[in-house]
Amino acid sequence: MGRSYFVEETVGQYLSKLTTESKPLITGLLVGQCSPQRDYVILAIQTPSKDEESKSNASYSSELSNVDEEWTTAHANQVSRMLPGGLLVLGVFTVAIPELSKEIQNTLRKLVFSVEKSLTRKRLWSISEEDVSDRVALHLCSTTKKILCRTYDIQDPKSTAKPADWKYQNGLSTSWLSLECTINANIHIPLLATSACHELQKNIRNGLTRWAKQIEEAVILINGQVKEEDADLVDSQKKSGKGIMPSAPQSFNARVLTQLSQKSNSRSTATVQICSGSINLKGALKCKAYIHNNKPKVKDAVKALKRDIISTLSDRCEILFEDLLMNETPGKKSLEREYHALPCRVFTPIAGSCVLVCDYRFGDESVREIQERFLEMLDQAVQAEDLHTAEEMSTVEVIPLKEFPDDIQHKQLTKTTLLLKLHQNIGVVIAVAVAISAAAFSFNYFSD
């Protein structure tokens, strides 16, 4: 038996609207949440058109061969940044005329694997064994309105299509549960002197990967309490008499407790590296995650929140350095400290849902620019009064190392090397010292 997809009614209305457009083929993304029993789809987003596509002629003989996988995966990466914890790109859809139906499954399969491969490459959090590996490929005929829903196992490159159920449900996500927390980040990332300029992003990613590991191993307090992983997120006494969740959405306050030191059974080794500078990430991050209301477990909610914590900082750094590269002055090399503001998180609700999606805004960006980005990336028209900035500005401090003459650097490295060798052979040094003391004592004794 295949997987079941419970779909927000507004998604069906959105897809029906796309069938009325005079286009032979439309591709897009499906956004929602996975669970062991079923998956939930709360948003469908058509792929933005390229400028050259809007000017192309009406011929559709080669529409399928012209589907741009790179453009679709780039859109998926942008959409993924705008999702809170618990939501992800579940798959892709196509709306096409009957003449393209026979060949459409090959196109859907390519898009499913291309999108997932691109998203996986950017993630800093680890995949668990309990994560669902099926991704959905939906085809809607624009003439007959017939829906064909199939899934692919993205962990198996040779996976074949499996049938799946597609069921609409009104008010699917109007009462989902949310977890919120504010985490104070203070991360120091050294920049290796041996690294080239183009490896700056790699250094930062390595530093964030170490921090992400700490977050994954952290303890999460929910409303000030530590709960068992396999326990229900909502206590039984808070459910109604028939066991149905209350209609009003519930929100939980979370607190993240990270370990200050390594476990006693783990071994730590010191490493000496020559650095050309460092980067300090400081600030308060507003994090948010959502979980379905069908008997959710604590472990699923905690996992969703931890992944949002990791993703939101990683995404902000990526957005910042993309902006710096675009505005970089050729040949400029600064030897002074630089301070850059990370973009702030801005939330806005999805129509007909309690779930909020987000974007990232720099201080010099206008509200109009944010609205245009929501319309372009999520195909959502957002009112200015519905945009809520969640936090204060966070900063990135770039500290370059002052340039020393080669002989001073050599002396410092030689001294460091000697100290390290002395530390590594301290036992031999002590033994030699004891032997010399014993010999001197014996010489004095026999002389007397």
N, C-alpha and C positions, 0 to 999 in steps of 0.2 A: 504494500500500500504506500502511495506517495505522500509527500508532505501536504499539509493544509495551510493555506494562506488566508487569513482573515483580513479583509481590506476595508479601509475607511470608505464610506459612501461617497465622500467628496472626491476620492480618487477615481471612482467610476464616472462621475460627472465630468471630471477633467479629461479623461480618456475619450469619452463620448464627444466632447467639444472638439478634440483633435481630429476626429473622423470627419468633421465638417469642413476642415481646411482643404484647399485645393492643392494638396501635395501628394505625390505618389508614395512617398516614404518619409516617416518621422521616427526618429529614435529618441530614447530618453532613459532616465534612471528611475529606479524604484527604491524608496527609502523607508526603513522601518526597523523592526526589532526581531531578533531570533530568540526562540526558547526551545527547550527539548521537545515539547509536545506540538507546538505550532508556531508559525511566524505571523508577524503583524506588519501590514503595509499601511502607512499613514500619509505618504506623499509620493506623487509622481511628478517628474520634472523633465520636460522635453529638452533635448540638446540644443543649445543656442546655435543659430545659423551663422555661418561664415559670410563675410561680405561678398565673396565671389559666388556663393551659393544663391544668394538672393537675386543675383543678376543672371543666373543661368537660364537656359531655355526649359521648356516644359517637357522635353523628351525624358523618358524614364527607362529606356532600354538598358542603360548601364548603371542604374541607381544603386544596386547592391554592391557593385564593384567600386563605387565611388564613396562608400561609407568610410569616413576617416576615423580609424581606431585611435590614432594619437589625439585627435580633437576630442573624442568621447572620453578617453581616459583623463585628459587634462581637465575636462569639466567635472569628472568624478572626483578628482583631487580637490578642486575648489569647493565642491559641495560637501565633501567630507570634513573640511575645515569648519563648515558652518553648522555642524551637527553637535548637539550636546552628548554627554555620555549615555550609552544605552542604545543610541541610534546609529545605523550604518547603512551603507549602500547595499541593498539586498540583491540587486540584479539590474537587468535592463529590460526595456520593452520596445516594441516596434508597432507602429500603426501604418499599414500598407494596403495597397490596392490588391485585388485578387490575383492579378497577373504576376505578382512577386511572391505569392504565398509558398510556392514550391521550393524556392531557393532560400527562404528567409531563415530557416533554422541554422544553416551554416553561418550566416551572418551573426545571429544571436549568440551562437556558441563562441565565436571569436571575440565578440564584445564582452561576454561574461568573463572569460579568462583574462583578457587584456586589462579590464578594469580592476579585477581582483589582484592581479600581479602588480599593477602600479600602486594600489593602495597598500598592499602588504609591504612593499619596499620602503615606504615612508614611516611605517609604524615603529614606535620604540617599545611598546608593550608586547609581552609574550603571549602567544596563542596557547590556550589550555586545551586539555583533552575533551573538555565538555563543550567547547565551542562548536556550533553547527557549521559544517563545511559545505552545505548545499546552498547554491545561489539560483535565483529564479530567472527564467527567460520567458517573457510574455509576448505573445503576438495577438494583435487585434486587427481583424479585417475591416477596413474602412467602409466597405459596401454591405457585407452581410452582418457586421457587428459580432461575428463569432470570435470567441476567445480561445486561444490555445496556450495553456500554461504548463511549462516543463521546468525541471531542475537539473543542475549539473553539480557533481562533486568536484569542487575546485582543488582539492588535494590530490585528485587523480587526473593527470593530463589526458588520459585515454577515456575519461568518463563519457558515458552515453546518456542521452536525454531520458529522464524519468517523468512520468505524468504526475501532475499535482493538482489539488483542488484550489479553486479561486472563489472565495465567498465574500460577498459584500455585507457590511454590518454598519448600521447607523450609530454614530456617537462612540466609535471604537476606542478613541483615546481621550475622551472628555474627562475621564476619572482616573487617569494613570497616576502613579505615585512618583514623587520627586525627592531627590536627596540634594542638599546644598551644603557647601562648605567654602570657607575662605582659607587658603593656605599661603603662608608667608614663605616665599622662596628667597634663599640666599646661597647662590651656587657660584663657586669659584672654579673656573676652567682655565688651566694653563695652556698656552700656545707654544708648541714645540718650535725651537729655532731651526730644526732641520726640515720643517714643513714649508712647502711653497705657499704662495699667497692663495692659490686656488684650492688649497687644502684647509682653509679656514673653516669652511662649513663642516668638513670631516672632523676636525678637532672639536668643534662645538657639539656635533652629534655624539662623539665619544663621551664627552663630559656629561651630556644630558642622558646618555644611556646608563651611566653609573648612577645618576640621580634617580632615573626611572626605576632601577632595580630596588632602591630604597623605598620608593613609593609602593611598589608591588608587595614588598615585605612588611609594610606598615600595618598598624592596627587602627581600625576605624571604629570610633565611638558613634553610635546612632542615638541621638537624643540623650547623650551623656552616658550611655550604657554599652557594654560589650555584649554582643549577642552571638549565639552559636551559629556557625555557618549554615547548617542545614535547617535552622529554625525558620518559621514563617516571618516575613518582614512585618506583617500586621498581626498583632495579638488576636487570639480567637475571640476575646471578650469585646473587641472593637468591631467585629463583624455583626451583621444583622442576624436575626434569629434563623433565617433560611440559609445562612452561610454566604450570602451575596455581599460583595463589597459595597460600601456606601457610595452614593452617586457623586458626592463632592470630592474633588481631588485632595489627597493628603500630601503634606510636605514634611520631610524629616531633616533635622539639623545634624550635620556630621562634623566630626573632628578627627584629624589625622595625627597619629602618634608614630613618629619614626624612631628607629633605634639609634642611639648615640654612639654605640661602639659595636664592634663585631662580636659574634658569638664566641664563647670561650673555646669551643672545639674547632674553630677555624683558624687557619694560619695566615698571618699577615707578613708581607715582605716589603721592605722599603725600596723605592726606585729613585735614582737620581737622574734627572733629565735637564738638558739645557733648553731654556725657554726664551722666546723672543718677546714675551709679554703675557698678559692674561686678560680674561673677560670675567666680570662679575655680574651676575643676574640677580637683581634685588627687586622685591615688590610683593604686593598682595594679589593673589589670583582668585577670582570668583569662579567656582566650579559647580557644575550642575549635571545631574544625571536623572534619567527617567526609567521607570520599570513598569511593565504591564500589571494589571490588577487581577490577574488570574492565579491566585495563590503564589505570589512571588516569594522567593527564598532570599535570605539575608546575603548569601554568598553572591547571588546574581546582582543584587543592588550594589554591594561593595565593589565588585569587579567593574561595574559600569562607571562608578564614581572615580575609582583609581585610574581607569583608562582616560577619563575626561581630564583629570589633573595632568597626566603625562602629555596628552595630545594638545591641550590648550597652550602650554608653555612651548612645546616644540613648534607648533604652528605659528605662534607669535614671533619666535626667533627666525623662522624661515621667512615670514612676511617682512620682518625688519631688514634682514640681509638682502632680500630681493630688492627692497626699496633702496638700500645703500648702494648696491651694484648698479642699479639703473641711474642713480644720481652721482656716481663716482667720478671724480676729476682725474683724467689720465695723468700718470706720472707723479701724482701727489702722494707723499709719504709723511704721515704725521708722527712726530715724536712726543707729542703731548697727550695727556689723558683726554679721552673722548667720552662724552655721555650722550646716550641715545635713549629715547623713550619707546618702550614697547607699545604696540597698539592696544587700546582698551577693548574689552569685550562688550558688544552691544546686543541685547536680546530683543526679540519680537515674537509674538505668538503666531502659530499656524492657524489659519481660518478653520473654525469648527473644532478646535482641539485645545487642550490645556498645555500642550507641549510647546516650548519655546525653542526657536532656532537662533543662531547668532551670526555676527560678523565682527570684524576687527577694524577699529577706527583709529587713525592717527589724529593727533591734536589739530592739524591744519586741514583736515577733511571736513567738508560740509555735510549736513544731514541729507541734502539732495544726492550726494555721491553715494551714500550708504543705501538710500532708497533705490537708486539705479542699479547697484550691485545685487540687491535682493531680487530685483525684477529680472536681471540678466541671468543670474546663477540659479535661482530657485523658482523663477517665473511667478513670484509672489509680489503683488502690489501692496506696499506697506505705507501706512500713514505715519507722519512725523511724530504724532503723539503716542504711537505704539512702540517707539524705539526707546529702550531703557538702557542707559550706560550703567554697568554693574559695579565699577570699581574706579579707584584713583589710578594715576599714571604709575607704571613700573618702569625701572630704568635698566639700561645696560651700560656698564662702565668698561671701556677698553683701555687697558694699561700697557703701553709699549715699554719694553726694557731699554734703558739708556745704553747707548753704544759705547763699549769700552775698547781700548786698544787691544790688539791681539796678545801682547805680552802679559797684560794684566789678567786677561781671561785665562791664559795658559797657566799663570801662577795660581789663580783661584781653582782651576780644575785640578792642578797637581796637588794642591793642599787638600782638596776634597777627596781625591783618590787615595792619598796617604791616610787620611782619617778613616775612610771606609775600610782600607786594608788592615789598619790597626784594629778597628772594631771587629772585623771578621776573624782575625787571628789573635784575639785577646787572650785566649787560653794558652797559646804558645808563649806569648810574652810573659804571662804570669809564671809559667813553668820555668822559663829561662831565668827570671828574676829570683825565684826560689832556689834554683841550682847555684846561682852565683852567690847568694847569701849563705848557703850551706858550705860552699867551698871556702869562702872567706872566714867563716866561723871555725872550720876545721883547721885552717892554716894558723889562725891565731892561737887555737887551743894547743896544737902540737909545738908551736914556737915557745909557748910558756913552759 
